[in-house]
Amino acid sequence: MKISKRLKTICDLVDKKTNVIDVGCDHALIDIYLTKYNENKCIAADISENAIKGALINIEKYNLTNEIDVRITDGLNGITIPDNNTIILSGMGTKTILKILEDTNNINNLIISSHNDLYLLRKNIIKKGFYIDTEAIIEDKKIFYTVIKFKKGKRKYNHYNYTYGINLSNKEYINYCIEKNNTVLTKLPKKYVLKRIKLIKENNYLKKHL
Ligand SMILES: C[S@@+](CC[C@H](N)C(=O)[O-])C[C@H]1O[C@@H](n2cnc3c(N)ncnc32)[C@H](O)[C@@H]1O
């Protein structure tokens, strides 16, 4: 089965045999892949009727109608989180993800790929009692995606970890972050001294990893 680099990266972080809830499943390709190749029991959930229609068509195509539990719901509403679980939230914004996780507990593994505000995401998920187990940065069709696997437990982090994560091994990504900061610096009026210092310090930190 062929899936994108981004979806494969997410699937590779899922522990075998865990009970998966894929919130915002859309096409359900993650669930199909995990059921076929990773021995996971999956709940594929989405708020959109259209997305669920597409998911059901794909699931039927792979003969997995009796294997994957499909739900139409907002976030985790009405879903009982099973033991030994992995919750996946991918392709949504940080605010939506945090809202979905607001009243949850008993999550073991969380795999998140948000398309914005990773600082806010890391800060809040860590505040909920998780640590960063793994981070993967991948480039797919000229876009960088960060996939973060959180597990229950405590570890200490600094401002740079919250902002840029714990895996700065991808040089192209570091250069992309430096360039982004430089663009902000060129546009930022001189009077925003503290903000300028912060960005310069961040760039110095990033350059150390090149
Ligand atoms: C861009 S798609 C990502 C699909 C897939 N997870 C992926 O990474 O390729 C985002 C999906 O999240 C769903 N979604 C957005 N808000 C949601 C919510 N509150 N609860 C459940 N699904 C939601 C949308 O309907 C859409 O299908």
The ligand as an SDF file (V2000), in Angstrom:
LIG
                    3D

 27 29  0  0  0  0  0  0  0  0999 V2000
   -6.4070   18.1790    6.7150 C   0  0  0  0  0  0  0  0  0  0  0  0
   -7.3860   16.8350    7.2350 S   0  0  0  0  0  0  0  0  0  0  0  0
   -6.1380   15.7380    7.8260 C   0  0  0  0  0  0  0  0  0  0  0  0
   -6.4840   14.3230    7.5470 C   0  0  0  0  0  0  0  0  0  0  0  0
   -5.4790   13.2910    8.0890 C   0  0  0  0  0  0  0  0  0  0  0  0
   -5.4810   13.2490    9.5310 N   0  0  0  0  0  0  0  0  0  0  0  0
   -4.0890   13.5840    7.5840 C   0  0  0  0  0  0  0  0  0  0  0  0
   -3.2080   13.9510    8.3770 O   0  0  0  0  0  0  0  0  0  0  0  0
   -3.8660   13.4710    6.3570 O   0  0  0  0  0  0  0  0  0  0  0  0
   -8.1430   17.3960    8.7210 C   0  0  0  0  0  0  0  0  0  0  0  0
   -9.3670   16.5630    9.0980 C   0  0  0  0  0  0  0  0  0  0  0  0
   -9.7120   16.8990   10.4240 O   0  0  0  0  0  0  0  0  0  0  0  0
  -11.1220   16.9130   10.5290 C   0  0  0  0  0  0  0  0  0  0  0  0
  -11.4960   17.6950   11.7190 N   0  0  0  0  0  0  0  0  0  0  0  0
  -11.3580   19.0280   11.9270 C   0  0  0  0  0  0  0  0  0  0  0  0
  -11.8250   19.3680   13.1500 N   0  0  0  0  0  0  0  0  0  0  0  0
  -12.2450   18.2180   13.7330 C   0  0  0  0  0  0  0  0  0  0  0  0
  -12.8330   17.8820   14.9900 C   0  0  0  0  0  0  0  0  0  0  0  0
  -13.0950   18.8290   15.9040 N   0  0  0  0  0  0  0  0  0  0  0  0
  -13.1330   16.6060   15.2490 N   0  0  0  0  0  0  0  0  0  0  0  0
  -12.8950   15.6310   14.3360 C   0  0  0  0  0  0  0  0  0  0  0  0
  -12.3540   15.8720   13.1270 N   0  0  0  0  0  0  0  0  0  0  0  0
  -12.0330   17.1380   12.8270 C   0  0  0  0  0  0  0  0  0  0  0  0
  -11.5620   17.5140    9.2010 C   0  0  0  0  0  0  0  0  0  0  0  0
  -12.9140   17.2080    8.9120 O   0  0  0  0  0  0  0  0  0  0  0  0
  -10.5750   16.8650    8.2280 C   0  0  0  0  0  0  0  0  0  0  0  0
  -11.0880   15.6790    7.6900 O   0  0  0  0  0  0  0  0  0  0  0  0
  1  2  1  0
  2  3  1  0
  2 10  1  0
  3  4  1  0
  4  5  1  0
  5  6  1  0
  5  7  1  0
  7  8  2  0
  7  9  1  0
 10 11  1  0
 11 12  1  0
 11 26  1  0
 12 13  1  0
 13 14  1  0
 13 24  1  0
 14 15  1  0
 14 23  1  0
 15 16  2  0
 16 17  1  0
 17 18  1  0
 17 23  2  0
 18 19  1  0
 18 20  2  0
 20 21  1  0
 21 22  2  0
 22 23  1  0
 24 25  1  0
 24 26  1  0
 26 27  1  0
M  CHG  2   2   1   9  -1
M  END
$$$$
